[in-house]
Amino acid sequence: MHLDKYITFVYQKDDEYDPITSKSVYGEKRTVDVPCNVGDLTAKESKELFGKLDTQYLKVRLISPYTEVYHYVIYNNEKYNVIASRYDKVFYITKVGNYG
């Protein structure tokens, strides 16, 4: 498997209000870049896994499992949601706003 791309896992904590200081505390944002292999899901795979053909899914494969907490991923400077994963090494993603 050729790992020629990178995917960024993003953890983003929400902003909070601190009643003691009467100020907003800005949330933490962490990113981790991981080498990966990315490919399109075929129509057959999309139908078998998700029961849909109208949504574009990407299959992201990693060498080792990614087990840290994350909220979304970035690929090619675009935000994606993780729809499903297998063994924390294979992730099925779709662009934000495309799942439905």
Contacts in CASP RR format, 6 or more apart in sequence:
PFRMAT RR
TARGET T0000
AUTHOR 0000-0000-0000
METHOD contacts of the structure
MODEL  1
MHLDKYITFVYQKDDEYDPITSKSVYGEKRTVDVPCNVGDLTAKESKELF
GKLDTQYLKVRLISPYTEVYHYVIYNNEKYNVIASRYDKVFYITKVGNYG
1 37 0 8 1.000
1 61 0 8 1.000
1 63 0 8 1.000
2 37 0 8 1.000
3 35 0 8 1.000
3 36 0 8 1.000
3 37 0 8 1.000
3 63 0 8 1.000
4 37 0 8 1.000
5 35 0 8 1.000
5 36 0 8 1.000
5 37 0 8 1.000
5 38 0 8 1.000
5 75 0 8 1.000
6 33 0 8 1.000
6 34 0 8 1.000
6 35 0 8 1.000
6 36 0 8 1.000
7 33 0 8 1.000
7 34 0 8 1.000
7 36 0 8 1.000
7 38 0 8 1.000
7 60 0 8 1.000
7 62 0 8 1.000
7 73 0 8 1.000
7 74 0 8 1.000
7 75 0 8 1.000
7 91 0 8 1.000
8 31 0 8 1.000
8 32 0 8 1.000
8 33 0 8 1.000
8 34 0 8 1.000
8 73 0 8 1.000
8 74 0 8 1.000
8 75 0 8 1.000
9 31 0 8 1.000
9 32 0 8 1.000
9 34 0 8 1.000
9 66 0 8 1.000
9 68 0 8 1.000
9 70 0 8 1.000
9 73 0 8 1.000
10 29 0 8 1.000
10 30 0 8 1.000
10 31 0 8 1.000
10 70 0 8 1.000
10 71 0 8 1.000
10 72 0 8 1.000
10 73 0 8 1.000
10 74 0 8 1.000
11 28 0 8 1.000
11 29 0 8 1.000
11 30 0 8 1.000
11 31 0 8 1.000
11 68 0 8 1.000
11 69 0 8 1.000
11 70 0 8 1.000
11 71 0 8 1.000
12 27 0 8 1.000
12 28 0 8 1.000
12 29 0 8 1.000
12 30 0 8 1.000
12 71 0 8 1.000
12 72 0 8 1.000
13 27 0 8 1.000
13 28 0 8 1.000
13 29 0 8 1.000
14 27 0 8 1.000
15 24 0 8 1.000
15 25 0 8 1.000
15 26 0 8 1.000
15 27 0 8 1.000
16 24 0 8 1.000
16 25 0 8 1.000
16 27 0 8 1.000
17 23 0 8 1.000
17 24 0 8 1.000
17 25 0 8 1.000
18 24 0 8 1.000
18 25 0 8 1.000
31 74 0 8 1.000
32 66 0 8 1.000
32 68 0 8 1.000
32 70 0 8 1.000
34 62 0 8 1.000
34 66 0 8 1.000
35 62 0 8 1.000
35 63 0 8 1.000
36 60 0 8 1.000
36 61 0 8 1.000
36 62 0 8 1.000
37 60 0 8 1.000
37 61 0 8 1.000
38 58 0 8 1.000
38 59 0 8 1.000
38 60 0 8 1.000
38 61 0 8 1.000
38 75 0 8 1.000
39 58 0 8 1.000
39 59 0 8 1.000
39 60 0 8 1.000
40 56 0 8 1.000
40 57 0 8 1.000
40 58 0 8 1.000
40 59 0 8 1.000
41 49 0 8 1.000
41 57 0 8 1.000
41 58 0 8 1.000
41 59 0 8 1.000
41 92 0 8 1.000
43 53 0 8 1.000
45 57 0 8 1.000
45 59 0 8 1.000
46 52 0 8 1.000
46 53 0 8 1.000
46 55 0 8 1.000
46 57 0 8 1.000
47 53 0 8 1.000
49 57 0 8 1.000
49 84 0 8 1.000
49 92 0 8 1.000
50 57 0 8 1.000
50 83 0 8 1.000
50 84 0 8 1.000
50 92 0 8 1.000
52 100 0 8 1.000
55 94 0 8 1.000
55 98 0 8 1.000
55 99 0 8 1.000
55 100 0 8 1.000
56 94 0 8 1.000
56 95 0 8 1.000
56 98 0 8 1.000
57 83 0 8 1.000
57 92 0 8 1.000
57 93 0 8 1.000
57 94 0 8 1.000
58 75 0 8 1.000
58 80 0 8 1.000
58 92 0 8 1.000
58 93 0 8 1.000
58 94 0 8 1.000
59 90 0 8 1.000
59 91 0 8 1.000
59 92 0 8 1.000
60 73 0 8 1.000
60 75 0 8 1.000
60 90 0 8 1.000
60 91 0 8 1.000
60 92 0 8 1.000
60 93 0 8 1.000
61 89 0 8 1.000
61 90 0 8 1.000
62 89 0 8 1.000
62 90 0 8 1.000
62 91 0 8 1.000
63 89 0 8 1.000
64 89 0 8 1.000
65 87 0 8 1.000
65 88 0 8 1.000
65 89 0 8 1.000
66 88 0 8 1.000
66 89 0 8 1.000
67 88 0 8 1.000
70 82 0 8 1.000
72 79 0 8 1.000
72 80 0 8 1.000
72 81 0 8 1.000
72 82 0 8 1.000
72 96 0 8 1.000
73 79 0 8 1.000
73 80 0 8 1.000
73 81 0 8 1.000
73 82 0 8 1.000
73 91 0 8 1.000
73 93 0 8 1.000
74 80 0 8 1.000
75 93 0 8 1.000
78 95 0 8 1.000
79 95 0 8 1.000
79 96 0 8 1.000
80 93 0 8 1.000
80 94 0 8 1.000
80 95 0 8 1.000
80 96 0 8 1.000
81 93 0 8 1.000
81 94 0 8 1.000
81 95 0 8 1.000
81 96 0 8 1.000
81 97 0 8 1.000
81 99 0 8 1.000
82 91 0 8 1.000
82 92 0 8 1.000
82 93 0 8 1.000
83 92 0 8 1.000
83 93 0 8 1.000
83 94 0 8 1.000
83 99 0 8 1.000
84 91 0 8 1.000
84 92 0 8 1.000
85 91 0 8 1.000
85 92 0 8 1.000
END
